[in-house]
Amino acid sequence: MKVLVVEDDDISGEMIEHALTCAGFEVVMTNNGLDALQKLQAGVARLVITDWDLPGMSGVELCRAVRSEALDGYVYLILLTSHDSVQKTVEGLSAGADDFIKKPFDATELAVRVRCGERILALETRDVAIFALAKLAESRDAETGAHLERVRNYCRALARQLAREPMFAREVDAEFVQLVYLTSPLHDIGKVGVPDCVLLKNGLYNDGEYAEMKKHAELGARTLDAALAQFPQAKFLRMARDIAATHHERWDGAGYPKGLAGHEIPLAGRIVALADVYDALTSRRVYKGSFTHEISRSLIVAGSGSQFDPDIVDAFVQCEAEFIAIREAYAASDNAAQDSEEIPTDVPPTECLVAQGEALAAHAF
């Protein structure tokens, strides 16, 4: 495991690097907090030892910055400090530090505390398990490609934009952003209970098939409710359950399965609703071509206040460049997969696709 060491004193830095290298760790060194934050944003390391007193950005400020960021994965932070007062300990832990090492440090103790951090990070298998479970459900539908990857990134972009708005400041923090990114792939987990004759149909659904497909929201909610009953304090399970249950509800109350309206719909469900529809519109299916961003954007904006929460539509418009970038990032792999498929002979002509887009925006199974 790589350890990022943030130390502006050359002698202390060399001592830390030597101790960790001898203990078998790969060490990345920097001498200031701002550079450390950039390295963490780039995913260089997930375990950090930082001095408290640093030029530009202190170790405590670095801890606060890391905890306010929506980074991919948890970052374990160890503060290296000569401060030994209770007040400083409270300040450091409140800022987001996981552990303290007092100066002058013992090399053996340093290695043991880093090993402890390594074990904590190794416990973070939750993210992998959740995504694997979601991919298992998605694997029944060969058409969806990188659907989960795109949707989770669209959701994170929306949540980050909402976090910048004062009205969402209390509800949408860094933890919320990370949780919606983590749990949104489970939105269609209930599709494991949808019969193959419906789920794998090579065309549009009739009324009976559509009614059968709509059951996936309740099936997903019941599945996650069972897990939530065993672990009622697990925030990620609660959000996952809310998303599975409500990502097809509509702002105007005309959605399913409960016909919830407005703020009765959990915020995470409202976010996934828009992200899911955007991906359905911009993705190719056997019964439709992929719509351009411009057409998809116009359909979503037209649904503001009816299908979608107007505030989330506004956030979408504000961060649409991120949506385009996410879509383009996965375009190459999706195109390769689609080019290998047999093109059906009954695909509607281009002039019918916009009308189908309006139907998709209304349903987006």
C-alpha positions in Angstrom: 0.0 0.0 0.0 1.2 3.5 -0.8 1.5 6.0 2.0 1.5 9.7 1.4 3.8 11.5 3.8 3.3 15.3 4.2 6.3 16.7 6.0 8.1 20.0 5.4 11.1 19.1 7.7 13.6 17.2 5.5 15.1 15.3 8.4 11.8 14.2 9.8 10.6 13.3 6.3 13.6 11.1 5.7 13.2 9.3 9.0 9.5 8.6 8.3 10.3 7.4 4.7 13.0 5.1 6.0 10.8 3.6 8.7 7.9 3.0 6.3 10.1 1.6 3.5 11.7 -0.8 5.9 8.2 -1.9 7.0 7.4 -2.7 3.4 5.3 0.3 2.4 5.7 2.4 -0.8 6.1 6.0 0.2 5.1 9.2 -1.7 6.6 12.4 -0.2 5.4 16.0 -0.4 6.1 19.0 1.8 2.9 20.9 1.7 -0.9 20.3 2.2 -2.1 21.7 -1.1 0.1 19.4 -3.1 -1.0 16.5 -0.8 -4.7 17.3 -1.5 -4.1 17.3 -5.3 -2.3 13.9 -5.0 -5.3 12.5 -3.1 -7.7 13.9 -5.6 -5.7 12.0 -8.3 -5.9 8.8 -6.3 -2.2 8.5 -5.5 -2.8 7.1 -2.0 -5.5 6.4 0.6 -3.3 6.4 3.7 -1.8 9.7 4.8 0.7 10.7 7.5 0.7 14.5 7.8 2.5 16.9 10.0 0.3 19.3 11.9 2.3 22.5 11.1 2.7 22.9 7.4 3.1 26.0 5.1 0.1 27.1 3.2 -2.3 24.4 4.4 -1.8 22.9 7.8 -2.3 19.2 8.5 -5.6 20.0 10.3 -6.8 22.0 7.3 -5.8 19.1 5.0 -7.9 16.7 7.1 -10.9 19.1 6.8 -10.4 19.4 3.0 -10.2 15.6 2.6 -13.4 15.0 4.5 -15.2 17.7 2.5 -14.2 16.1 -0.8 -16.1 13.4 -2.5 -13.1 11.2 -3.1 -13.3 7.7 -4.5 -12.8 5.7 -1.4 -12.0 6.4 2.2 -8.7 8.2 3.1 -7.1 7.2 6.4 -5.5 10.2 8.0 -2.7 10.1 10.7 -1.7 13.4 12.2 2.0 13.6 13.2 2.3 16.3 15.9 4.2 17.6 18.9 0.9 19.1 20.3 -0.2 17.0 23.2 -3.1 19.0 24.8 -6.6 17.6 25.0 -7.8 20.7 23.0 -5.5 19.9 20.1 -6.6 16.2 20.1 -10.2 17.2 19.9 -9.5 19.7 17.2 -7.6 17.1 15.1 -10.2 14.4 15.5 -13.0 16.9 14.8 -11.2 17.9 11.6 -11.3 14.3 10.4 -8.0 12.7 11.6 -8.2 9.0 12.3 -5.1 8.7 14.5 -2.3 10.6 16.1 1.4 10.0 16.4 3.4 12.2 18.8 6.8 13.6 18.0 9.4 12.4 18.5 8.0 9.2 17.1 9.2 5.6 17.5 9.7 3.8 14.1 8.1 0.6 15.4 5.0 2.4 16.7 4.8 4.3 13.4 4.8 1.1 11.4 2.2 -0.5 13.7 -0.2 2.4 13.5 0.1 2.5 9.7 -0.6 -1.3 9.6 -3.7 -0.5 11.7 -4.8 2.0 9.1 -4.2 -0.5 6.4 -6.5 -3.0 8.1 -9.2 -0.4 8.4 -9.0 0.4 4.7 -9.0 -3.3 3.9 -12.4 -3.6 5.6 -13.8 -1.2 3.0 -15.1 -4.1 0.9 -18.6 -2.7 1.2 -18.2 -0.6 -2.0 -17.0 -3.6 -4.0 -19.7 -5.9 -2.7 -22.5 -3.4 -3.5 -21.2 -2.8 -7.0 -20.7 -6.5 -7.6 -24.3 -7.1 -6.5 -25.6 -4.4 -8.8 -23.5 -5.8 -11.7 -25.0 -9.2 -11.1 -28.5 -7.9 -11.5 -27.4 -5.9 -14.6 -25.8 -8.9 -16.2 -29.2 -10.3 -17.0 -29.7 -7.4 -19.4 -26.9 -7.5 -22.0 -28.0 -4.1 -23.5 -27.1 -1.9 -20.6 -23.4 -1.7 -21.2 -21.8 0.7 -18.8 -25.1 1.9 -17.5 -24.3 1.6 -13.8 -20.9 3.3 -14.2 -22.5 6.2 -16.1 -25.5 6.6 -13.8 -23.4 6.6 -10.6 -21.2 9.3 -12.1 -24.2 11.4 -13.3 -25.6 11.1 -9.7 -22.3 12.3 -8.2 -22.2 15.3 -10.6 -25.7 16.3 -9.6 -25.1 15.8 -5.9 -21.9 17.9 -6.1 -23.8 20.7 -7.8 -26.6 20.6 -5.3 -24.0 20.8 -2.5 -23.1 24.2 -3.9 -26.6 25.5 -3.4 -27.4 27.1 0.0 -30.8 25.4 0.2 -29.2 22.0 0.1 -26.2 22.8 2.2 -27.4 20.9 5.3 -28.6 17.8 3.5 -26.0 17.4 0.8 -22.6 17.1 2.3 -19.5 15.1 1.3 -20.9 12.0 2.9 -24.2 12.3 1.0 -22.3 12.7 -2.3 -20.3 9.6 -1.6 -23.3 7.6 -0.5 -25.3 8.4 -3.6 -22.4 7.5 -5.8 -22.0 4.2 -3.8 -25.6 3.2 -3.7 -27.1 4.4 -7.0 -26.0 1.3 -8.8 -28.5 -0.7 -6.8 -31.5 1.3 -8.3 -32.5 -1.6 -10.5 -31.6 -4.5 -8.2 -35.2 -5.6 -8.2 -34.9 -6.6 -11.9 -33.5 -9.9 -10.7 -37.1 -10.8 -10.0 -38.5 -9.8 -13.4 -39.2 -12.8 -15.7 -36.7 -13.2 -18.6 -39.6 -13.0 -21.2 -40.1 -9.4 -20.1 -36.7 -8.3 -19.2 -35.0 -9.7 -22.3 -37.7 -8.8 -24.7 -36.3 -7.5 -28.0 -38.6 -4.5 -28.4 -41.1 -2.2 -26.7 -43.3 -3.5 -23.9 -47.1 -4.0 -24.1 -49.2 -2.9 -21.2 -49.0 -6.2 -19.4 -45.3 -6.4 -19.8 -44.8 -2.9 -18.7 -46.9 -3.6 -15.5 -44.6 -6.6 -14.9 -41.5 -4.5 -15.4 -42.7 -1.9 -12.9 -42.7 -4.4 -10.1 -38.9 -4.2 -10.0 -39.0 -1.0 -7.8 -41.0 -2.8 -5.1 -39.0 -6.0 -5.4 -35.7 -4.0 -5.0 -37.2 -2.1 -2.0 -38.2 -5.4 -0.3 -34.8 -6.9 -0.9 -33.0 -4.0 0.7 -35.6 -3.7 3.5 -34.6 -7.2 4.6 -30.9 -6.2 4.8 -31.9 -2.9 6.5 -33.9 -4.9 9.2 -30.6 -6.6 10.2 -28.5 -3.5 10.1 -30.9 -0.6 10.8 -28.1 1.9 11.5 -26.4 1.4 8.0 -26.9 4.7 6.2 -25.9 3.2 2.9 -28.6 0.5 3.1 -31.2 3.1 3.9 -30.2 5.3 0.9 -30.0 2.2 -1.4 -33.5 1.2 -0.3 -34.9 4.7 -0.9 -33.3 4.8 -4.3 -34.6 1.4 -5.4 -38.1 2.2 -4.2 -38.5 5.7 -5.5 -36.3 6.3 -8.6 -39.5 5.9 -10.8 -41.6 8.3 -8.8 -42.4 11.6 -10.3 -42.5 15.1 -8.9 -46.1 15.5 -9.9 -47.2 12.2 -8.2 -47.8 10.3 -11.5 -45.0 7.8 -11.0 -44.7 4.4 -9.4 -44.9 2.3 -7.3 -46.5 4.6 -4.6 -47.4 7.7 -6.5 -45.3 9.9 -4.2 -45.0 13.6 -5.1 -42.7 16.4 -4.5 -40.6 16.2 -1.3 -42.3 13.0 -0.3 -39.8 11.4 -2.7 -36.3 11.1 -1.0 -33.7 13.4 -2.5 -31.5 10.5 -3.5 -34.4 9.0 -5.4 -35.1 12.3 -7.2 -31.4 12.5 -8.2 -31.3 9.0 -9.6 -34.6 9.5 -11.4 -33.0 12.2 -13.6 -29.7 10.4 -14.1 -31.4 7.2 -15.1 -33.7 8.9 -17.6 -30.7 10.8 -19.1 -28.8 7.6 -19.6 -31.9 5.8 -21.1 -32.3 8.7 -23.6 -28.6 8.9 -24.6 -28.1 5.1 -24.9 -28.8 2.9 -27.8 -31.4 0.1 -27.5 -32.7 -2.5 -30.0 -35.8 -0.4 -30.4 -34.2 3.0 -30.6 -31.1 4.9 -31.4 -29.2 7.0 -28.9 -30.4 10.6 -28.7 -28.0 13.5 -28.7 -27.3 15.4 -25.5 -29.3 18.4 -26.9 -32.4 16.3 -27.5 -32.1 14.6 -24.2 -31.5 17.9 -22.4 -34.6 19.4 -23.9 -36.8 16.5 -22.9 -35.5 16.6 -19.3 -35.9 20.4 -19.1 -39.5 20.0 -20.5 -40.1 17.5 -17.6 -39.1 20.1 -14.9 -41.9 20.4 -12.4 -43.8 17.4 -13.8 -41.5 14.4 -14.0 -38.5 15.9 -12.3 -37.7 18.1 -9.2 -37.1 21.6 -10.7 -34.1 22.1 -8.4 -32.5 18.9 -9.7 -33.2 19.9 -13.3 -31.5 23.3 -12.6 -28.5 21.4 -11.2 -28.4 19.3 -14.3 -28.3 22.3 -16.5 -25.5 23.8 -14.4 -23.4 20.7 -14.7 -24.3 19.4 -18.1 -20.7 19.7 -19.3 -19.9 17.0 -16.7 -22.7 14.8 -18.1 -21.3 15.2 -21.6 -17.8 14.3 -20.4 -19.1 11.2 -18.5 -21.0 10.1 -21.5 -18.1 10.5 -23.9 -15.7 8.7 -21.4 -17.7 5.5 -21.8 -18.7 6.0 -25.5 -15.8 4.0 -26.9 -16.4 0.8 -25.0 -20.2 1.0 -25.5 -19.8 1.6 -29.2 -17.5 -1.5 -29.5 -20.0 -3.7 -27.8 -22.9 -2.3 -29.9 -21.1 -2.7 -33.1 -20.8 -6.4 -32.5 -24.6 -6.8 -32.1 -26.9 -7.8 -34.9 -28.9 -4.7 -35.9 -32.6 -5.5 -35.9 -34.6 -4.9 -39.1 -37.6 -3.4 -37.3 -35.9 -0.3 -35.7 -38.2 2.7 -36.1 -37.1 5.4 -38.6 -35.2 8.4 -37.3 -38.2 10.7 -37.4 -40.0 8.4 -34.8 -37.1 8.5 -32.4 -38.0 11.8 -30.7 -41.5 10.6 -30.0 -40.0 7.5 -28.5 -37.7 9.7 -26.5 -40.7 11.4 -25.0 -42.1 8.0 -24.0 -38.7 7.0 -22.5 -38.6 10.2 -20.5 -42.0 9.3 -19.2 -41.2 5.7 -18.2 -37.4 4.9 -18.4 -37.8 1.4 -17.1 
